[in-house]
Amino acid sequence: MRGPVVPYLEPIAGGVWWTVGASALDTGAGTVILAAGLGVTAGLVVALRRRYGTGAPLPPGGRGRFLRLLGITLALVAVAGTVLGSFGLGELAVPLACAMIGVALIPLSTQLDDRSLLATGGALMVLGAVGALLALDSVGSLYPQGVVGLVAGALFWAAAAYRTGLLAEARGRVRR
């Protein structure tokens, strides 16, 4: 059974965002929260690997478009973080990266033909805007990095569970 296209996209992105968020926490609690998040990521990847294998292939020319979109987005995030840091606005780097990745999910949703990525992208853009407001109104990295990273990770995990059908399967098991 071939499943969704690129089934590991959201769990891995969720793990990366969770790591970004957990790195803003104190060492004791941050380590425990990071370990729990990496466990969730590994659990999702294992469940998806058992269920779908490598997933359905991308349409012709889709791999190049996917890699181009990924490369351009990561390059823009890196440049924006560097520029913001040089102007003394480094606290805005994580919220801006969140919003930029949300914008990148919009064309990706049409490429993968899945509207759940569109909703995830919109939620990430709103989260980035809220994170920027929190960054400008607070001191430290807990709100702009910790909250944005942890919430973005949870959003990606929820999107993965929905898009790949794990959520519907869990709902079916609960109703029995």
C-alpha positions as CSV (number, residue, x, y, z in Angstrom):
1,M,0.0,0.0,0.0
2,R,1.5,3.3,-1.1
3,G,0.6,6.1,1.3
4,P,0.9,9.8,1.1
5,V,3.7,11.6,-0.7
6,V,6.7,12.4,1.6
7,P,5.2,10.9,4.7
8,Y,8.1,11.8,6.9
9,L,8.1,15.6,6.1
10,E,6.0,16.7,9.1
11,P,7.4,14.4,11.8
12,I,11.0,15.4,11.0
13,A,10.1,19.1,10.8
14,G,8.2,18.8,14.1
15,G,11.3,17.2,15.7
16,V,13.5,20.1,14.4
17,W,11.1,22.7,15.7
18,W,10.8,20.9,19.0
19,T,14.6,20.9,19.4
20,V,14.6,24.7,18.7
21,G,12.0,25.3,21.3
22,A,13.6,23.0,23.9
23,S,17.0,24.6,23.5
24,A,15.5,27.8,25.0
25,L,14.5,26.1,28.3
26,D,16.7,25.5,31.3
27,T,19.0,22.5,31.1
28,G,17.1,20.1,33.4
29,A,13.6,20.6,32.1
30,G,14.8,21.3,28.6
31,T,16.6,18.0,28.4
32,V,13.6,16.1,29.5
33,I,11.3,18.0,27.2
34,L,13.7,17.5,24.3
35,A,14.0,13.8,24.9
36,A,10.2,13.5,25.0
37,G,9.9,15.4,21.7
38,L,12.5,13.3,20.0
39,G,10.7,10.2,21.3
40,V,7.4,11.4,19.7
41,T,9.3,12.1,16.4
42,A,10.8,8.7,16.4
43,G,7.5,7.1,17.2
44,L,5.8,8.8,14.4
45,V,8.5,8.0,11.9
46,V,8.4,4.3,13.0
47,A,4.6,4.1,12.7
48,L,4.7,5.8,9.3
49,R,7.5,3.5,8.1
50,R,5.6,0.4,9.1
51,R,2.4,1.7,7.5
52,Y,3.6,3.2,4.3
53,G,7.3,2.3,3.7
54,T,8.8,5.1,1.7
55,G,5.5,6.5,0.7
56,A,4.1,7.3,-2.7
57,P,6.4,8.7,-5.4
58,L,6.4,12.4,-6.2
59,P,4.8,13.3,-9.6
60,P,7.3,13.7,-12.5
61,G,9.5,16.7,-11.9
62,G,8.2,16.9,-8.3
63,R,11.4,15.9,-6.7
64,G,13.3,18.9,-8.2
65,R,10.6,21.3,-7.3
66,F,10.4,20.0,-3.8
67,L,14.2,20.2,-3.3
68,R,14.3,23.7,-4.8
69,L,11.5,24.9,-2.5
70,L,13.3,23.4,0.5
71,G,16.7,24.8,-0.5
72,I,15.4,28.3,-1.2
73,T,13.4,28.4,2.1
74,L,16.4,27.2,4.2
75,A,18.6,29.8,2.5
76,L,16.2,32.6,3.1
77,V,15.8,31.6,6.8
78,A,19.6,31.6,7.2
79,V,20.1,34.9,5.5
80,A,17.2,36.5,7.5
81,G,18.6,35.2,10.8
82,T,22.1,36.6,9.9
83,V,20.7,40.0,8.9
84,L,18.4,40.3,11.9
85,G,21.4,39.3,14.2
86,S,23.6,42.0,12.6
87,F,21.0,44.7,13.3
88,G,20.5,43.5,17.0
89,L,17.1,42.0,16.3
90,G,18.2,38.3,16.7
91,E,15.2,37.6,18.9
92,L,13.0,37.9,15.8
93,A,14.9,35.2,13.9
94,V,12.9,32.2,15.1
95,P,9.4,33.8,14.7
96,L,10.4,35.0,11.2
97,A,11.7,31.5,10.3
98,C,8.4,30.1,11.5
99,A,6.4,32.5,9.3
100,M,8.7,31.9,6.3
101,I,8.3,28.1,6.6
102,G,4.5,28.7,6.8
103,V,4.7,30.6,3.6
104,A,6.7,27.8,2.0
105,L,4.1,25.2,2.9
106,I,1.5,27.0,0.7
107,P,3.1,26.1,-2.6
108,L,4.1,22.7,-1.2
109,S,0.4,22.0,-0.4
110,T,-0.4,22.4,-4.1
111,Q,2.6,20.3,-5.2
112,L,1.6,17.5,-2.9
113,D,-2.1,18.1,-3.4
114,D,-2.9,18.2,0.3
115,R,-4.9,21.0,1.9
116,S,-3.8,20.1,5.4
117,L,-0.4,21.6,4.6
118,L,-2.2,24.8,3.7
119,A,-3.8,25.0,7.1
120,T,-0.5,24.2,8.8
121,G,1.2,26.9,6.8
122,G,-1.4,29.4,7.9
123,A,-1.1,28.4,11.5
124,L,2.7,28.7,11.3
125,M,2.4,32.2,9.9
126,V,0.1,33.3,12.7
127,L,2.4,31.7,15.2
128,G,5.4,33.5,13.7
129,A,3.5,36.9,14.0
130,V,2.5,36.2,17.6
131,G,6.1,35.1,18.4
132,A,7.4,38.3,16.9
133,L,5.1,40.3,19.1
134,L,6.2,38.3,22.2
135,A,9.8,38.8,21.2
136,L,9.5,42.5,21.0
137,D,7.6,42.7,24.3
138,S,9.7,40.4,26.5
139,V,13.3,39.8,27.5
140,G,15.1,36.5,26.8
141,S,14.5,33.7,24.5
142,L,11.7,31.7,26.3
143,Y,8.8,33.3,24.4
144,P,10.2,33.9,20.9
145,Q,12.2,30.7,20.7
146,G,10.8,28.3,23.3
147,V,7.1,28.9,22.8
148,V,7.3,29.3,19.0
149,G,9.5,26.2,18.6
150,L,7.4,23.9,20.9
151,V,4.1,25.0,19.4
152,A,5.4,24.7,15.8
153,G,6.7,21.2,16.6
154,A,3.3,20.2,18.0
155,L,1.6,21.6,14.9
156,F,3.8,19.7,12.6
157,W,3.2,16.4,14.5
158,A,-0.6,17.0,14.5
159,A,-0.4,17.7,10.8
160,A,1.6,14.5,10.2
161,A,-0.9,12.4,12.2
162,Y,-3.8,14.0,10.2
163,R,-2.3,13.9,6.7
164,T,-1.1,10.3,7.0
165,G,-4.3,8.9,8.5
166,L,-2.8,8.0,11.9
167,L,-5.3,10.3,13.6
168,A,-8.3,8.7,11.9
169,E,-7.0,5.3,12.8
170,A,-6.6,6.3,16.4
171,R,-10.2,7.7,16.5
172,G,-11.5,4.5,15.0
173,R,-9.7,2.4,17.7
174,V,-11.1,4.6,20.5
175,R,-14.7,4.3,19.3
176,R,-14.6,0.4,19.2
